């Protein structure tokens, strides 16, 4: 059961800021000003400008040694744990785990360290880079280590259960949530703090995506740059953010009278073994993943009320997803509302699917399907119901959330309303 939620996104600090932005139709693309982008083709992104680590209560020591992604995860975890009303004495620290996803870990710390510590090797060897040992601080390793995102959260709260970071690229958030649910189901933990965090708005990360034409070049219209499933989509809007969920054993949650946002029914992940960055147009591999998740969740395809898509706003992804939905749901695919949260807050890599999962649980609680913003022109290869530009009231009991990432990973999970009575897999067979 999900008993706590929090998010930090370009829409602001807190899950309610994100929800309000979605319902109000605000999109947060803007020109990047944190570093020089004048030589980049893509010069826009979506920064979480409202996040201030000092205002969030982080210590000067933490601010000095940690990456921005880890700081966002720490702040989000504190807020989610507070939202879940987990109080000392109501749980055993050894039975609380942490499993957070991140595509790139502390890359900002690494890039800053490289710029500070590395110098040209001299006129005789201009291509060689020398490292100045006196400029490499003792905190660098812990700062860029992906594992720090989870271990710092565990240390902050004294949680001594299983602790791991999922580094599976753009599916990392949903992979962490699925893995966390498995930890509880298998008896490894009673409570798991899970979600995702990434802060990829750095010179090297931006340029890497820019050079393979994965990100939008709509520099003159940044607030309209993220446009999933629209015919004029030209790449994703690189963003930063974090979302943390508190997952809890149902018996424990109900015994302590916790507020319950919903439940996780089933999770699946596969590799298409196709290409590092390319996707086949037919969506077969993603369809297989979704079908496996449905089977694990003991949910019929006809039971799905809403799909929160990966919806990255690239030509190939949105086409691939649309094909996968048609394979799994057949003609009913045209009647299921589908939307992309990235149209509002961009693509925060491994954090994106965690942010989107948090949105799903609010949709379950409030009976509202959030929209796909900036959807203006229908695309012949994306012809489903993408809930264009305006939220929609709906009876939402079961949600499919899927994600895809570079290297060919596809992941999917099923979320359900807190009152949904899950079936066993033998009953569904």
BANU-487726 format. One record per residue (C-alpha): residue in three letters; x, z, y. Coordinates in steps of 0.1 Angstrom, whole numbers, plus 5000, padded with zeros to 4 digits. Each point is the difference from the previous one (the first is absolute). Example, Ala and Ser with C-alpha at 12.3 -4.5 7.8 and 13.67 -1.06 7.14 Angstrom:
2
SITE   residuo      x      z      y
SITE       ALA   5123   5078   4955
SITE       SER   5014   4993   5034
This chain:
429
SITE   residuo      x      z      y
SITE       UNK   5000   5000   5000
SITE       UNK   5012   4993   5035
SITE       UNK   4997   5031   5022
SITE       UNK   5023   4993   5029
SITE       UNK   5007   4970   5022
SITE       UNK   5022   4992   5030
SITE       UNK   5015   4969   5016
SITE       UNK   5024   4989   5027
SITE       UNK   4995   4964   5010
SITE       UNK   5002   4978   5031
SITE       UNK   4964   5011   5007
SITE       UNK   5012   5035   5005
SITE       UNK   5007   5033   4983
SITE       UNK   4973   5010   4975
SITE       UNK   4977   4982   4977
SITE       UNK   4971   5002   5025
SITE       UNK   5020   4979   5025
SITE       UNK   5004   4973   4975
SITE       UNK   4964   5001   4989
SITE       UNK   4988   4998   5037
SITE       UNK   5023   4970   5007
SITE       UNK   4987   4981   4970
SITE       UNK   4963   5006   5010
SITE       UNK   5007   4992   5036
SITE       UNK   5019   4968   4990
SITE       UNK   5034   5008   5016
SITE       UNK   5031   4983   4987
SITE       UNK   5034   5014   5009
SITE       UNK   5025   4972   5001
SITE       UNK   5024   5001   5030
SITE       UNK   5034   4987   5010
SITE       UNK   5029   5019   4985
SITE       UNK   5019   5019   5027
SITE       UNK   5020   5025   4980
SITE       UNK   5028   4974   4995
SITE       UNK   5009   4965   5012
SITE       UNK   4979   4974   4983
SITE       UNK   5007   4971   5024
SITE       UNK   5018   4980   4973
SITE       UNK   4973   5006   4974
SITE       UNK   4972   4975   4993
SITE       UNK   4977   5030   4993
SITE       UNK   5001   5024   5029
SITE       UNK   4969   5022   4993
SITE       UNK   4991   5029   4978
SITE       UNK   4978   5031   4998
SITE       UNK   5018   5033   5008
SITE       UNK   4986   5035   4995
SITE       UNK   5007   5008   5037
SITE       UNK   4979   5031   5000
SITE       UNK   5021   5018   4974
SITE       UNK   5024   5025   5016
SITE       UNK   5019   5020   4974
SITE       UNK   5005   5029   5024
SITE       UNK   4963   5001   5008
SITE       UNK   4994   5000   4963
SITE       UNK   5020   5032   4997
SITE       UNK   5031   4986   4983
SITE       UNK   5032   5019   5006
SITE       UNK   5030   4986   5020
SITE       UNK   5020   5001   4968
SITE       UNK   4974   4978   4982
SITE       UNK   4998   4976   5029
SITE       UNK   5038   4997   5001
SITE       UNK   5005   4993   4963
SITE       UNK   4969   4982   4987
SITE       UNK   4987   4965   5002
SITE       UNK   4968   4993   5019
SITE       UNK   4982   4992   4968
SITE       UNK   5008   5034   4985
SITE       UNK   4990   5017   5033
SITE       UNK   4966   4983   4999
SITE       UNK   4996   5010   4963
SITE       UNK   5008   5036   5009
SITE       UNK   4975   5001   5028
SITE       UNK   4973   4982   4980
SITE       UNK   5006   5023   4970
SITE       UNK   4995   5031   5022
SITE       UNK   4968   4986   5014
SITE       UNK   4986   4989   4966
SITE       UNK   5008   5034   4984
SITE       UNK   4983   5017   5029
SITE       UNK   4970   4977   4997
SITE       UNK   4998   5009   4963
SITE       UNK   5001   5037   5010
SITE       UNK   5026   5008   4974
SITE       UNK   5010   5036   5007
SITE       UNK   5028   5020   4985
SITE       UNK   4987   5019   4969
SITE       UNK   4974   4973   4991
SITE       UNK   5026   4979   4980
SITE       UNK   5032   5004   4981
SITE       UNK   5029   4982   5018
SITE       UNK   5014   4989   4966
SITE       UNK   4968   4982   4993
SITE       UNK   5001   4980   5032
SITE       UNK   5018   4966   5000
SITE       UNK   5010   4975   5026
SITE       UNK   4999   4962   4995
SITE       UNK   5003   4979   5031
SITE       UNK   5006   4962   5002
SITE       UNK   5024   4982   5023
SITE       UNK   5012   4964   4999
SITE       UNK   5032   5004   5019
SITE       UNK   5007   5038   5004
SITE       UNK   5022   5011   5029
SITE       UNK   5010   4965   5012
SITE       UNK   5000   5010   5037
SITE       UNK   5026   5027   4993
SITE       UNK   5022   4975   4981
SITE       UNK   4998   4974   5027
SITE       UNK   5009   5024   5027
SITE       UNK   5029   5014   4979
SITE       UNK   5013   4965   4994
SITE       UNK   4999   4991   5037
SITE       UNK   5018   5033   5009
SITE       UNK   5026   5001   4972
SITE       UNK   5010   4964   4993
SITE       UNK   5024   4981   5021
SITE       UNK   5016   4965   4998
SITE       UNK   5031   5000   4978
SITE       UNK   5023   4984   5025
SITE       UNK   5010   4966   5013
SITE       UNK   5018   4990   4968
SITE       UNK   4969   5007   4979
SITE       UNK   4970   4995   5023
SITE       UNK   4975   4999   4972
SITE       UNK   5010   5034   4985
SITE       UNK   4982   5031   5010
SITE       UNK   5017   5034   5001
SITE       UNK   4983   5033   4997
SITE       UNK   5011   5028   5023
SITE       UNK   4998   5031   4978
SITE       UNK   4999   5023   5030
SITE       UNK   4968   4983   5011
SITE       UNK   4981   5006   4967
SITE       UNK   4981   5033   5002
SITE       UNK   4993   5023   4971
SITE       UNK   4962   4994   5003
SITE       UNK   5001   4963   4996
SITE       UNK   4995   4999   4962
SITE       UNK   4970   5023   5001
SITE       UNK   4986   4981   5029
SITE       UNK   4998   4966   4984
SITE       UNK   4993   5011   4964
SITE       UNK   4965   4989   4990
SITE       UNK   4996   5031   4979
SITE       UNK   5002   5021   5031
SITE       UNK   4965   4990   5010
SITE       UNK   4986   5020   4971
SITE       UNK   5027   5027   4997
SITE       UNK   4997   5010   5036
SITE       UNK   4962   5004   4997
SITE       UNK   5005   5021   4968
SITE       UNK   5027   5022   5017
SITE       UNK   4978   5004   5032
SITE       UNK   4973   5016   4979
SITE       UNK   5019   5015   4971
SITE       UNK   4984   4978   4974
SITE       UNK   5020   5001   4968
SITE       UNK   4980   4977   4977
SITE       UNK   5009   4963   4993
SITE       UNK   5015   4982   5030
SITE       UNK   5006   4963   5002
SITE       UNK   5000   4970   5025
SITE       UNK   4985   4967   4989
SITE       UNK   5022   4972   5014
SITE       UNK   4979   4970   4988
SITE       UNK   4999   4980   5033
SITE       UNK   4966   4993   5016
SITE       UNK   4981   5016   4971
SITE       UNK   5018   5033   5002
SITE       UNK   4972   5020   5016
SITE       UNK   4974   4991   4975
SITE       UNK   5025   5003   4972
SITE       UNK   5008   5035   5011
SITE       UNK   4963   5009   5001
SITE       UNK   4994   4986   4966
SITE       UNK   5031   5018   4986
SITE       UNK   4989   5033   5017
SITE       UNK   4965   4997   4983
SITE       UNK   5018   4995   4967
SITE       UNK   5021   5031   5006
SITE       UNK   4968   5020   5003
SITE       UNK   4982   4983   4971
SITE       UNK   5030   5006   4977
SITE       UNK   5003   5037   5009
SITE       UNK   5033   4997   5018
SITE       UNK   4984   5014   5032
SITE       UNK   4968   5015   5014
SITE       UNK   5006   4986   5035
SITE       UNK   5020   4971   5013
SITE       UNK   5008   4991   5036
SITE       UNK   5002   4962   5000
SITE       UNK   4998   4969   5022
SITE       UNK   5026   4979   5018
SITE       UNK   5023   4997   5030
SITE       UNK   5020   4973   5015
SITE       UNK   5016   4993   5034
SITE       UNK   5013   4964   4998
SITE       UNK   5000   4990   5037
SITE       UNK   5038   4997   5001
SITE       UNK   5022   4970   5009
SITE       UNK   5011   4991   4965
SITE       UNK   4967   5005   4983
SITE       UNK   4981   4979   5026
SITE       UNK   5026   4972   4999
SITE       UNK   5000   5000   4962
SITE       UNK   4962   4994   4999
SITE       UNK   5003   4976   5030
SITE       UNK   5025   4978   4983
SITE       UNK   4978   4994   4970
SITE       UNK   4970   4994   5023
SITE       UNK   4980   5028   4984
SITE       UNK   4990   5016   5034
SITE       UNK   4978   4987   5028
SITE       UNK   5014   4980   5029
SITE       UNK   4969   5004   5021
SITE       UNK   5020   5016   5028
SITE       UNK   4977   4991   5028
SITE       UNK   4970   5016   4983
SITE       UNK   5013   5031   4982
SITE       UNK   4967   5018   4998
SITE       UNK   4986   4969   4982
SITE       UNK   5030   4994   4978
SITE       UNK   4989   5018   4968
SITE       UNK   4971   4978   4988
SITE       UNK   4995   5003   4963
SITE       UNK   4981   4972   4982
SITE       UNK   4997   4980   5033
SITE       UNK   5010   4964   4999
SITE       UNK   5025   5005   5028
SITE       UNK   5019   5029   4983
SITE       UNK   5037   4996   5003
SITE       UNK   5016   5031   4985
SITE       UNK   4996   5038   5000
SITE       UNK   5005   5023   5029
SITE       UNK   5028   5024   4992
SITE       UNK   4990   5036   5006
SITE       UNK   5009   5036   4994
SITE       UNK   4980   5030   4989
SITE       UNK   4992   5025   4973
SITE       UNK   4970   5014   4981
SITE       UNK   4999   5030   4978
SITE       UNK   4973   5010   4975
SITE       UNK   4997   5033   4981
SITE       UNK   4989   4994   4964
SITE       UNK   4987   5029   4981
SITE       UNK   4987   5008   4965
SITE       UNK   4962   4999   5001
SITE       UNK   4995   5035   4985
SITE       UNK   5024   5016   5024
SITE       UNK   4985   4982   5030
SITE       UNK   4965   5009   4992
SITE       UNK   5009   5036   4991
SITE       UNK   5015   5006   5034
SITE       UNK   4972   4982   5018
SITE       UNK   5021   4972   5014
SITE       UNK   4985   4971   5020
SITE       UNK   5003   4970   4978
SITE       UNK   5004   4965   5015
SITE       UNK   4998   4982   4967
SITE       UNK   5017   4993   4967
SITE       UNK   5025   4977   4985
SITE       UNK   4986   4982   4969
SITE       UNK   5028   4978   4987
SITE       UNK   5033   4982   5009
SITE       UNK   5020   4970   4988
SITE       UNK   5031   4982   5010
SITE       UNK   5017   4968   4987
SITE       UNK   5026   4975   5009
SITE       UNK   4993   4963   5003
SITE       UNK   5037   4991   4991
SITE       UNK   4997   4970   5023
SITE       UNK   5021   5002   5031
SITE       UNK   5016   5025   5024
SITE       UNK   4978   4990   5030
SITE       UNK   4977   4973   4987
SITE       UNK   4965   5004   4984
SITE       UNK   4982   4976   4977
SITE       UNK   4968   4988   5017
SITE       UNK   4977   5006   4971
SITE       UNK   5001   5038   5002
SITE       UNK   5002   5004   4962
SITE       UNK   5025   5028   4999
SITE       UNK   4981   5021   5027
SITE       UNK   4968   4993   4981
SITE       UNK   5016   5014   4968
SITE       UNK   5010   5031   5019
SITE       UNK   4965   5006   5014
SITE       UNK   4985   4995   4966
SITE       UNK   5024   5026   4985
SITE       UNK   4991   5024   5028
SITE       UNK   4963   4995   4994
SITE       UNK   5005   5007   4963
SITE       UNK   5021   5031   5007
SITE       UNK   4973   5012   5023
SITE       UNK   4972   4992   4976
SITE       UNK   4983   4981   5028
SITE       UNK   4981   4967   4996
SITE       UNK   5008   4973   5024
SITE       UNK   4963   5001   5011
SITE       UNK   5005   5036   5011
SITE       UNK   5025   4992   5028
SITE       UNK   4983   5004   5034
SITE       UNK   5029   4992   5023
SITE       UNK   5035   4986   4998
SITE       UNK   5028   5012   5024
SITE       UNK   5023   4970   4997
SITE       UNK   5038   4998   5004
SITE       UNK   4990   4974   5027
SITE       UNK   5035   4995   5014
SITE       UNK   4991   4970   5023
SITE       UNK   5025   4977   4982
SITE       UNK   4987   4966   4988
SITE       UNK   5011   5006   4964
SITE       UNK   4989   5036   4995
SITE       UNK   4965   4996   5014
SITE       UNK   4995   4968   4979
SITE       UNK   5014   5018   4969
SITE       UNK   4977   5030   5005
SITE       UNK   4969   4979   5005
SITE       UNK   5008   4981   4968
SITE       UNK   5005   5033   4981
SITE       UNK   4966   5014   5012
SITE       UNK   4982   4969   4988
SITE       UNK   5017   5002   4966
SITE       UNK   4989   5037   4995
SITE       UNK   4966   5000   5017
SITE       UNK   4988   4964   4995
SITE       UNK   4971   4991   5022
SITE       UNK   4995   5036   5010
SITE       UNK   5033   4998   5020
SITE       UNK   4980   4982   5027
SITE       UNK   4977   5031   5004
SITE       UNK   5026   5028   5000
SITE       UNK   5011   5011   5035
SITE       UNK   5038   4996   5003
SITE       UNK   5022   5011   5030
SITE       UNK   5035   5005   5011
SITE       UNK   5012   5031   5019
SITE       UNK   5031   4981   5009
SITE       UNK   4980   4981   5026
SITE       UNK   4999   5032   5020
SITE       UNK   5033   5017   4995
SITE       UNK   5023   4974   4985
SITE       UNK   5021   5002   4968
SITE       UNK   5019   5032   4996
SITE       UNK   5016   4988   4967
SITE       UNK   4999   5028   4974
SITE       UNK   4979   5022   5023
SITE       UNK   4973   4973   5004
SITE       UNK   4981   5005   4968
SITE       UNK   5001   5038   5005
SITE       UNK   4985   4996   5035
SITE       UNK   4974   4977   4985
SITE       UNK   4992   5024   4972
SITE       UNK   4992   5027   5027
SITE       UNK   4977   4975   5017
SITE       UNK   4983   4994   4966
SITE       UNK   4992   5037   4996
SITE       UNK   4984   5002   5034
SITE       UNK   4979   4969   4991
SITE       UNK   4988   5018   4969
SITE       UNK   4991   5031   5020
SITE       UNK   4983   4982   5029
SITE       UNK   4983   4970   4984
SITE       UNK   5018   4976   5023
SITE       UNK   5020   4969   4991
SITE       UNK   5028   4994   5026
SITE       UNK   5005   4965   5014
SITE       UNK   5027   4974   4999
SITE       UNK   5009   4995   5036
SITE       UNK   5011   4967   5016
SITE       UNK   4981   4980   4975
SITE       UNK   4990   4969   5020
SITE       UNK   5003   4968   4980
SITE       UNK   4991   4997   4964
SITE       UNK   5027   4988   4976
SITE       UNK   4990   4975   4972
SITE       UNK   5021   5020   4975
SITE       UNK   4987   5034   5012
SITE       UNK   4962   4997   4998
SITE       UNK   4987   5035   4991
SITE       UNK   4983   5027   5020
SITE       UNK   5028   5016   5021
SITE       UNK   4978   5022   5021
SITE       UNK   5010   4982   5032
SITE       UNK   5006   5020   5032
SITE       UNK   4973   5026   4996
SITE       UNK   4996   5030   4977
SITE       UNK   4970   5000   4977
SITE       UNK   4978   5028   4986
SITE       UNK   4999   4999   4962
SITE       UNK   4995   5022   4970
SITE       UNK   5035   5003   4988
SITE       UNK   5006   5018   4967
SITE       UNK   5029   4982   4984
SITE       UNK   5029   4983   5018
SITE       UNK   5027   4977   4987
SITE       UNK   5033   5003   5019
SITE       UNK   5028   4975   4992
SITE       UNK   5034   4993   5013
SITE       UNK   5028   4974   4994
SITE       UNK   5036   5000   5009
SITE       UNK   5032   4980   5000
SITE       UNK   5017   4997   4966
SITE       UNK   4966   4993   4985
SITE       UNK   4984   5034   4996
SITE       UNK   4962   5003   5000
SITE       UNK   4982   5033   4999
SITE       UNK   4964   5010   5001
SITE       UNK   4980   5032   4998
SITE       UNK   4963   5010   5000
SITE       UNK   4987   5028   5023
SITE       UNK   4966   5015   4997
SITE       UNK   4976   5022   5019
SITE       UNK   5004   5037   4993
SITE       UNK   4966   5001   4982
SITE       UNK   5008   4970   4978
SITE       UNK   4999   5010   4964
SITE       UNK   5029   4983   4983
SITE       UNK   4995   4985   4965
SITE       UNK   5026   5003   4972
SITE       UNK   5018   4968   4991
SITE       UNK   4983   5002   4966
SITE       UNK   4966   5000   5016
SITE       UNK   5009   4970   5022
SITE       UNK   5014   4980   4970
